[in-house]
Structure formats: structure tokens, C-alpha cells
Amino acid sequence: MTEKRRTLIIGGGSIGERHLRCFQQTGRADVMLCEINDDLRETLRDRYQLAQVFGTFEEALAAKPDIAVICTPAHLHIPMARQLAERDISFLMEKPVSTSLEGVAELATLIDEKNLLTGVAYVHRSNPLLAGMRDAIRAGRFGKPLQINGISGQHFPYYRPAYREIYYTKHETGGGAIQDALTHLLNLGEWFVGPITDVVADADHNALEGVEVEDSVNVLARHSRLMGSYTLNQHQSANETQVTVICENATVRFEGHKGRWSYLTEPETEWQLGEELTFERDTLFINQANAFLDCWAQRTPFVCTLGEGVQTLKVALAILESVSDKSWKKISV
Ligand SMILES: NC(=O)c1ccc[n+]([C@@H]2O[C@H](COP(=O)([O-])OP(=O)(O)OC[C@H]3O[C@@H](n4cnc5c(N)ncnc54)[C@H](O)[C@@H]3O)[C@@H](O)[C@H]2O)c1
């Protein structure tokens, strides 16, 4: 029997509980929880029969886990990651990496010095459909990519009724559509066609009651020469994500809501199926947990490194700036 990794989940809120459950379901992790809310901590201890739970981060660090999963609001990610790295603990961090670049370069240096495994939980990268479409594009099957368009939306209050009481209400804690949902789409675009180098953006608060942060955003982007556009809102009824990569010899499209990617090579012909697959949302998080555990065992880089997460953070910060002063921004890649 393989030895289980002692895995600490930090923050047992909405996504923390999912990571807890999904790491447990790999059968390869002994899961511990650090959660400051006493009622929530005890509920999760009972629900998942956890052997060890902690009410403070200091107590959790003293337990010397092998791996930690940072699931607190974004403004806490870097200080927590720093304390983990100082104790030689590898970590998977929820998105976005942070709400500013403060402490990011110092953390990256420390991680390099200590040769630790890090990852950012941009979970699209654990979706086999997206991985298959990316592999086909990058292998040159459709010719060179020329343009990318991402469109996404969902009714956030339906899926997250507590949105008025969590990190979402303020930019300072990682809230608003840009830092919350759009970063997933941007990170996916960067995974497909490389880093975003320039952006100009428009955003507004249009619909979500009880908050003032933007819930709708349009971005024009450049991935160096390649042109991109990303549009997203958090109030439409349809829960849909579509990413189209226009290549020299085909239009290639992922439709998350239809569980497939497909391609079209000649005008006035039918779309042809690349791959079709339906799965529960937990499956992606179990894939992600297994991939992180594999990387830990094999000492190989995770599918989204801290560096790639930081790049997407720079794009999100540039978009916030662009919305405020209505001008193009360059991102130092
Ligand atoms: N990948 C995804 O699909 C996805 C989905 C939701 C949220 N997220 C990200 O995950 C992060 C958390 O989001 P959430 O929705 O779970 O928020 P949440 O508010 O539901 O949960 C955060 C939890 O962290 C706990 N916490 C706060 N400070 C702590 C500390 N010092 N020590 C231990 N626990 C502490 C809180 O008590 C709370 O239970 C955010 O960065 C968010 O953007 C990612």
C-alpha cells in the first residue's frame, strides 16, 4: 500500500471543503483541516471523520504537513504561502495568487532556493477535454493559432447565495468578476496560446444586488502578436463557457456546458467532434489533487506553476487598472 501524504487544507469554506473531499477521495492523502470558524471546523471534522483539525494556522504549521492547500481569501495567500515555504512545506494555492504583487517576488525566490513544489489551482487545466484540445492545437493539427475568444457567464447568486458575505464583496479580498471568475478564463487562454502581453478593458456593476464590485467585464488582449478577447458576466441565467481558437486551418471550439470540443475546417461544412465527455465537478478537483500528489512524488512541475499563476495575477491587476483609467496596459512577462 502506498504511503498517504499528510495534507493540510487551510480554510474550510466553499472551495476548501471541496478540496478536502477530493484529496480524501484520491485515497492517497491523510487530510487535516485548519479553519478559524469553530462551528464550521467541527462540522467538517464530523462530516469527513478527520483525525486532526486546527483552530489556528500556527498550530497547523506545528503539525508539519507534507503538503498544504491554501483555500483562504486571496489577500491571505502570499503571507500563508511564505510561512509554509519557510517550513519547507509544498503547497497548492487557490486562485487568484493574490490581490497585489506585494511579497510575490520574495516568495518566488524562497521557493527556488528551497526547490519546493508549488501549484495554483486553476482547475480548467485539470479538465481532460481542455487538455485534449490544447494538445491537438499545440501539436499543429489545425495550423498556427491566430486569434482566441473566450466567453463565459453564470448566475453567481444562484451558485453562491452567500456572495454578499464572503471575499467577493471587495477588490481588497479578491472580489469582483475580474479577480474572481475572469482569472480562470485568462489563465486558460494563456495555457492555450501563451502569456497575455497587453490588455484594455471595460467593466461595470450591472446586476448583482448588495455589492458594488463589477459583475460584467470585456477585455481586448494581445498574447504577443496573437489577438484575444475575453468577455464574462456573473448574472446571466445560462451557465456557459466557450473558448474558440481560430487557427490557420480550422476553427476550434470548447463548449464546457455541452461537455465537448469540436472543430470546423471548411466554410459551410459541419462541426466535427474532437472529444465529448461529461463528468461531475468534483472529478476535476480529484484529477487536480492526483496530479499534485503525482508531482510531489515524482518531483515534476505542476500543470499550473506559481509563476504561471503570478502571470495571470499581473494580467488581472492590469485589467483593473485599465478599467479605471481606460487605456491599454503592457504586462511585463
Ligand atoms: N477554483 C475555484 O473554482 C474556486 C471556487 C471558489 C473559490 N475559489 C477561491 O478560493 C478562495 C476561497 O474562496 P471560498 O469561496 O472558499 O471562500 P469562503 O469564504 O467560503 O471560505 C474561506 C474560509 O477561510 C477561512 N479562513 C479565513 N482566514 C483563515 C485563517 N487565517 N486560517 C484558517 N482559515 C481561515 C474562513 O473562515 C472561511 O471558512 C478564494 O481565493 C476564491 O477565489 C476558487
The ligand as an SDF file (V2000), in Angstrom:
LIG
                    3D

 44 48  0  0  0  0  0  0  0  0999 V2000
  -11.2440   27.1720   -8.1370 N   0  0  0  0  0  0  0  0  0  0  0  0
  -12.4950   27.5230   -7.9550 C   0  0  0  0  0  0  0  0  0  0  0  0
  -13.3690   27.1070   -8.7050 O   0  0  0  0  0  0  0  0  0  0  0  0
  -12.8530   28.4120   -6.7780 C   0  0  0  0  0  0  0  0  0  0  0  0
  -14.1690   28.4770   -6.3480 C   0  0  0  0  0  0  0  0  0  0  0  0
  -14.4670   29.2540   -5.2270 C   0  0  0  0  0  0  0  0  0  0  0  0
  -13.4570   29.9820   -4.6080 C   0  0  0  0  0  0  0  0  0  0  0  0
  -12.1890   29.9330   -5.0710 N   0  0  0  0  0  0  0  0  0  0  0  0
  -11.1000   30.7130   -4.4140 C   0  0  0  0  0  0  0  0  0  0  0  0
  -10.8080   30.0810   -3.1730 O   0  0  0  0  0  0  0  0  0  0  0  0
  -10.5510   31.0620   -2.1540 C   0  0  0  0  0  0  0  0  0  0  0  0
  -11.5590   30.8500   -1.0200 C   0  0  0  0  0  0  0  0  0  0  0  0
  -12.8770   31.0040   -1.5170 O   0  0  0  0  0  0  0  0  0  0  0  0
  -14.1720   30.3810   -0.7930 P   0  0  0  0  0  0  0  0  0  0  0  0
  -15.2770   30.6170   -1.7320 O   0  0  0  0  0  0  0  0  0  0  0  0
  -13.9080   29.0130   -0.3090 O   0  0  0  0  0  0  0  0  0  0  0  0
  -14.3100   31.3750    0.4390 O   0  0  0  0  0  0  0  0  0  0  0  0
  -15.0810   31.1070    1.8100 P   0  0  0  0  0  0  0  0  0  0  0  0
  -15.2980   32.4340    2.4420 O   0  0  0  0  0  0  0  0  0  0  0  0
  -16.2480   30.2070    1.5880 O   0  0  0  0  0  0  0  0  0  0  0  0
  -14.0150   30.2760    2.6800 O   0  0  0  0  0  0  0  0  0  0  0  0
  -12.8310   30.8100    3.2100 C   0  0  0  0  0  0  0  0  0  0  0  0
  -12.6020   30.1260    4.5510 C   0  0  0  0  0  0  0  0  0  0  0  0
  -11.3080   30.5020    5.0510 O   0  0  0  0  0  0  0  0  0  0  0  0
  -11.4320   30.6000    6.4730 C   0  0  0  0  0  0  0  0  0  0  0  0
  -10.3000   31.4030    6.9650 N   0  0  0  0  0  0  0  0  0  0  0  0
  -10.1180   32.7440    6.8960 C   0  0  0  0  0  0  0  0  0  0  0  0
   -8.9470   33.0820    7.4990 N   0  0  0  0  0  0  0  0  0  0  0  0
   -8.3830   31.9390    7.9390 C   0  0  0  0  0  0  0  0  0  0  0  0
   -7.1730   31.6290    8.6310 C   0  0  0  0  0  0  0  0  0  0  0  0
   -6.3110   32.5980    8.9880 N   0  0  0  0  0  0  0  0  0  0  0  0
   -6.9020   30.3400    8.9210 N   0  0  0  0  0  0  0  0  0  0  0  0
   -7.7730   29.3500    8.5810 C   0  0  0  0  0  0  0  0  0  0  0  0
   -8.9590   29.5720    7.9240 N   0  0  0  0  0  0  0  0  0  0  0  0
   -9.2460   30.8620    7.6090 C   0  0  0  0  0  0  0  0  0  0  0  0
  -12.7820   31.2580    6.6780 C   0  0  0  0  0  0  0  0  0  0  0  0
  -13.2510   31.0820    7.9970 O   0  0  0  0  0  0  0  0  0  0  0  0
  -13.6340   30.5410    5.6250 C   0  0  0  0  0  0  0  0  0  0  0  0
  -14.2680   29.3940    6.1490 O   0  0  0  0  0  0  0  0  0  0  0  0
  -10.6470   32.4100   -2.8500 C   0  0  0  0  0  0  0  0  0  0  0  0
   -9.3580   32.8120   -3.2310 O   0  0  0  0  0  0  0  0  0  0  0  0
  -11.5070   32.1340   -4.0700 C   0  0  0  0  0  0  0  0  0  0  0  0
  -11.2450   32.9990   -5.1580 O   0  0  0  0  0  0  0  0  0  0  0  0
  -11.8770   29.1380   -6.1300 C   0  0  0  0  0  0  0  0  0  0  0  0
  1  2  1  0
  2  3  2  0
  2  4  1  0
  4  5  1  0
  4 44  2  0
  5  6  2  0
  6  7  1  0
  7  8  2  0
  8  9  1  0
  8 44  1  0
  9 10  1  0
  9 42  1  0
 10 11  1  0
 11 12  1  0
 11 40  1  0
 12 13  1  0
 13 14  1  0
 14 15  2  0
 14 16  1  0
 14 17  1  0
 17 18  1  0
 18 19  2  0
 18 20  1  0
 18 21  1  0
 21 22  1  0
 22 23  1  0
 23 24  1  0
 23 38  1  0
 24 25  1  0
 25 26  1  0
 25 36  1  0
 26 27  1  0
 26 35  1  0
 27 28  2  0
 28 29  1  0
 29 30  1  0
 29 35  2  0
 30 31  1  0
 30 32  2  0
 32 33  1  0
 33 34  2  0
 34 35  1  0
 36 37  1  0
 36 38  1  0
 38 39  1  0
 40 41  1  0
 40 42  1  0
 42 43  1  0
M  CHG  2   8   1  16  -1
M  END
$$$$
